[in-house]
Structures are given as structure tokens and as C-alpha cells.
Amino acid sequence: MTRLRETLYFVLCLLVGVSALSGCIEDYEADISSDDSNLLVVEGAICSDQLNKFYLSRTQTVNSSASPQMETGALVSVRGTDGTEYKAQQADGYYACQVGTLSSSVAYYLHIETAGEVYESDPQQPLATEKIAEVRAVQTTPESNIDVLVTPAEPFHPDKQVYYLWTCNETWEVRPDYTTTLYYDTKLQQPVAKSNLYPERGWKDATLTSIMVGSSRNYEGQHIRLLKMYDIDSSGERVYYKYSGLVCQRAITKAEYEYELARRQASSEMGGLFTPLPSALPTNIHCLTSQKHVIGYVGCSLNTSEYRFFINPLDFTIHRPVQIDNRKWLDNTTHALCMKMIESGYFLCEWDDTQRSSTGAPIIRSAWAYKNQLDVRLRGAYTEEPEYWSLNENVSY
């Protein structure tokens, strides 16, 4: 479920709680029009020279427990006022549309045909986006989280107010709780040394669930500087070893900026008496065949800018919890005990046979761990190193 669909689904449901309040002088029954259910929700933007993804779903009724589902079977395309058309194909959870080079002198819009209705967004000429000058990670105190700050390049038109939307994809390195070069051979009844039993490290990816928008209104020369996008928990796994973020910047119109602010306000005020219904949110998408409301806003960009940055934990105060040895230790290891450990799902980590009893017989001490403590792949990591991981400096695209 995407960020926007979650927000709109809960906004539809928030007024139900009002009628359940106790201690009121009069019972309150939320007046929710049937027109505010089963609305088409559209997410996505038209961007030049890239694969555009458009998410279509429907709002739910206030008493529904179902999650919003993708609107299937729709005909979706990006069209231009010059007659150009890029048709989208239904993919896994979205409609994929490979858009070519857009012209700054042509207006483009999204065309949707579904459930017997036709919808279109307002035609817009694509906006050019400045490069990202810098993304900086800052920790104000040793106890605080790490703030990620963005600075776009100087605006193309310093006499005009500018608006941006940012998203970020994250990658971070993970390592196993324990490493081992041993395994217990049940036939030989002894440990066997073998290298590369498990990967020494892996990587995880994530996309930030929230987006950030910004206006240059309060900045000198309309130049946004060091605007906080998000923060990273300084005690979280993401910054234990190495972290990288890929920030994407897109110039947007004032109308799209105001839509994002209104959507965010509706989300933050869930449960309030005066929270607007989804149909009251601003939109640039309209139904051409009826008076049906539509939820969403489709922007149009001539280009987007990206900036990859890195966080080295040595440059910050990272509050990593002290690791307690959670392995299972056997102080007098026998073959029978080893077989019992293997049957219980344990894997050999340590084997110490240097100690001797009074008779001179070895006293074997061994340590055992579960596989998910040894193999990062079982914790959702992949082991193919990203091509950019060896970079030592931030890079702008």
C-alpha cells in the first residue's frame, strides 16, 4: 500500500470515531456522503525520459476493513497537446509508462479510462528542475538523531518563488551477529573448517514512506538552503556500518505544493471534527463523463535531479546497543549433544578442545547459533554489492 492510499483511506474513516464519543449532550452522526466512497485515487507524475509509474485505486467506505486495491483493467496513457501519446501497461500494482523526451513548449496530461468513465489531468507544460547542490547529514548533539538536509542549486529564476518535491531511496550495509568458518560433520563426528560458509555482509534497501515538499518563500534570493528532509535514528541498524541515500528532486507547481500540504494536514489531523473529507482535497484530475470526484494530483516535469550521499558511522555518535552473546554454549560437548543441537536448528560457531580433564581427555567447549544469526540473507538482505558502494564521495546526477 502506498503512502497516499493509506492517508486517504484513514481520512475517510476518521469521522467514525466522532460518533463513538461518550459524554456528549447529543449523539453525533457523521454526515458522510456516498459520493465520498469508491472515489478514484491517482498517484504519479509525468516525467521526461524515464519509466513513469501511475498507481490507481479506490477509496473505501468508512466501515470497510479492506485495504485499498489496485484499479485493474484501466486504459492509461500520457498525452500531449501536440498529439503525442505514450500508452501505459498494467504491471505489478501500478501502470508503467515509458515516456520519451518531453518538449517544454507542449502541455501534457494523464488520460484514464476505467469503469465506464474517462478521467484526465489538466494539461501542463513540463517544469525544468535545478540540480541538487548538496545533501548533508548533521548531528546537532551526541544524543540526537542524524538530520538529512538538502540544498538545491540556485534557481533558474531567482525573482520567482519555486517549489520542490523530494523522495529518497535508502541503502545500508548489514552484517551477521556472528561469523563462523566451521560446521559439524555428522558422519565424521567432528568439526570441519570451511571458508565462505555464510556471507560476511549484505545490504538492505528501502524507500522513505513520506515525501518532502518545500517552498522558497522565506529564503533569500528564492534559494532554499539546508532544508531538513528527514532524520535517521542514531541507534538504528541503518547507520551501524555504512548508509547511502539517493535523493530525487522534482520542481512542482504551487498548486501541486498546496495539494501535498493539504493531504499532509488531513493525515496529521485524523480524528478532528473539522478534518476535510478526501473530496475536499485540491486536485487537477477531473472526470469528463460525470460529476465524480477524483483524488490525487499529477505533476509534469521536464527532468528530475538526483544526489547520492553517504553516512560513515565514524563521523557521528552512533548509539549501538552492546551485543550480548546469545549463542548456546556447551561446556562438555559430545557427539550426542552436537546431534541434538543440529536437530534443534543450531549451527556450529566455536570449537575449543584445548582444555584437558584430570585423565588427559579433551574437554570440548562449543558455541552454537541459529542460522538467521549467521546468514544476513535470512534477515532480508541481499549479498550483491551495489555498484556505487565503493564510492567515497557524494555524487550529483
Secondary structure as the mmCIF struct_conf table of DSSP 4:
data_model
#
loop_
_struct_conf.conf_type_id
_struct_conf.id
_struct_conf.beg_label_comp_id
_struct_conf.beg_label_asym_id
_struct_conf.beg_label_seq_id
_struct_conf.end_label_comp_id
_struct_conf.end_label_asym_id
_struct_conf.end_label_seq_id
HELX_RH_AL_P HELX_RH_AL_P1 ARG A 3 CYS A 13
TURN_TY1_P TURN_TY1_P1 LEU A 14 LEU A 15
HELX_RH_AL_P HELX_RH_AL_P2 VAL A 16 SER A 19
TURN_TY1_P TURN_TY1_P2 ALA A 20 ALA A 20
BEND BEND1 SER A 22 GLY A 23
BEND BEND2 ILE A 25 GLU A 26
HELX_RH_3T_P HELX_RH_3T_P1 SER A 34 ASP A 36
BEND BEND3 SER A 37 ASN A 38
STRN STRN1 LEU A 40 GLU A 43
STRN STRN2 ALA A 45 CYS A 47
TURN_TY1_P TURN_TY1_P3 SER A 48 ASP A 49
STRN STRN3 GLN A 50 ARG A 58
TURN_TY1_P TURN_TY1_P4 VAL A 62 ASN A 63
BEND BEND4 ALA A 66 ALA A 66
HELX_LH_PP_P HELX_LH_PP_P1 SER A 67 PRO A 68
STRN STRN4 MET A 70 MET A 70
BEND BEND5 GLY A 73 GLY A 73
STRN STRN5 LEU A 75 GLY A 80
TURN_TY1_P TURN_TY1_P5 THR A 81 ASP A 82
BEND BEND6 GLY A 83 GLY A 83
STRN STRN6 GLU A 85 LYS A 87
STRN STRN7 GLN A 89 GLN A 90
BEND BEND7 ASP A 92 TYR A 94
STRN STRN8 TYR A 95 VAL A 99
HELX_LH_PP_P HELX_LH_PP_P2 THR A 101 SER A 103
TURN_TY1_P TURN_TY1_P6 SER A 104 SER A 105
BEND BEND8 VAL A 106 VAL A 106
STRN STRN9 TYR A 108 THR A 114
TURN_TY1_P TURN_TY1_P7 ALA A 115 GLY A 116
STRN STRN10 GLU A 117 SER A 121
HELX_LH_PP_P HELX_LH_PP_P3 ASP A 122 PRO A 123
STRN STRN11 GLN A 124 GLN A 124
HELX_LH_PP_P HELX_LH_PP_P4 GLN A 125 PRO A 126
STRN STRN12 LEU A 127 LEU A 127
HELX_LH_PP_P HELX_LH_PP_P5 ALA A 128 ALA A 128
HELX_LH_PP_P HELX_LH_PP_P6 GLU A 130 LYS A 131
STRN STRN13 ILE A 132 VAL A 138
BEND BEND9 THR A 140 THR A 141
TURN_TY1_P TURN_TY1_P8 PRO A 142 GLU A 143
BEND BEND10 SER A 144 SER A 144
STRN STRN14 ILE A 146 PRO A 152
HELX_LH_PP_P HELX_LH_PP_P7 ALA A 153 PRO A 155
BEND BEND11 PHE A 156 PHE A 156
TURN_TY1_P TURN_TY1_P9 PRO A 158 ASP A 159
BEND BEND12 LYS A 160 LYS A 160
STRN STRN15 TYR A 163 VAL A 174
BEND BEND13 ASP A 177 ASP A 177
BEND BEND14 THR A 181 THR A 181
STRN STRN16 LEU A 182 ASP A 185
TURN_TY1_P TURN_TY1_P10 THR A 186 GLN A 189
STRN STRN17 GLN A 190 ALA A 193
TURN_TY1_P TURN_TY1_P11 SER A 195 ASN A 196
BEND BEND15 LEU A 197 TYR A 198
BEND BEND16 GLU A 200 GLU A 200
STRN STRN18 GLY A 202 THR A 207
BEND BEND17 THR A 209 SER A 210
STRN STRN19 MET A 212 SER A 215
TURN_TY1_P TURN_TY1_P12 ARG A 217 ASN A 218
BEND BEND18 TYR A 219 TYR A 219
HELX_RH_3T_P HELX_RH_3T_P2 GLU A 220 GLN A 222
BEND BEND19 LEU A 226 LEU A 226
STRN STRN20 LEU A 227 ILE A 232
TURN_TY1_P TURN_TY1_P13 SER A 234 SER A 235
BEND BEND20 GLY A 236 GLY A 236
HELX_RH_3T_P HELX_RH_3T_P3 GLU A 237 VAL A 239
BEND BEND21 TYR A 240 TYR A 241
STRN STRN21 TYR A 243 ILE A 252
HELX_RH_AL_P HELX_RH_AL_P3 LYS A 254 SER A 268
TURN_TY1_P TURN_TY1_P14 GLU A 269 GLY A 271
TURN_TY1_P TURN_TY1_P15 LEU A 273 PHE A 274
HELX_LH_PP_P HELX_LH_PP_P8 THR A 275 LEU A 277
HELX_RH_3T_P HELX_RH_3T_P4 PRO A 278 ALA A 280
BEND BEND22 LEU A 281 LEU A 281
BEND BEND23 ASN A 284 ASN A 284
STRN STRN22 ILE A 285 CYS A 287
BEND BEND24 LEU A 288 SER A 290
STRN STRN23 VAL A 294 GLY A 296
STRN STRN24 GLY A 299 SER A 301
BEND BEND25 LEU A 302 LEU A 302
STRN STRN25 SER A 305 ILE A 311
HELX_RH_3T_P HELX_RH_3T_P5 PRO A 313 ASP A 315
BEND BEND26 PHE A 316 PHE A 316
HELX_LH_PP_P HELX_LH_PP_P9 ARG A 320 ILE A 324
BEND BEND27 ARG A 327 ARG A 327
STRN STRN26 LYS A 328 LEU A 330
BEND BEND28 ASP A 331 ASN A 332
HELX_RH_AL_P HELX_RH_AL_P4 HIS A 335 GLU A 343
TURN_TY1_P TURN_TY1_P16 SER A 344 GLY A 345
STRN STRN27 TYR A 346 ARG A 356
TURN_TY1_P TURN_TY1_P17 SER A 358 THR A 359
BEND BEND29 GLY A 360 GLY A 360
STRN STRN28 PRO A 362 TYR A 370
HELX_RH_3T_P HELX_RH_3T_P6 LYS A 371 GLN A 373
TURN_TY1_P TURN_TY1_P18 LEU A 374 LEU A 374
HELX_RH_3T_P HELX_RH_3T_P7 VAL A 376 ARG A 379
TURN_TY1_P TURN_TY1_P19 GLY A 380 GLY A 380
STRN STRN29 TYR A 382 TYR A 382
BEND BEND30 GLU A 384 GLU A 384
HELX_LH_PP_P HELX_LH_PP_P10 GLU A 385 PRO A 386
TURN_TY1_P TURN_TY1_P20 GLU A 387 SER A 390
BEND BEND31 GLU A 393 GLU A 393
STRN STRN30 VAL A 395 SER A 396
#
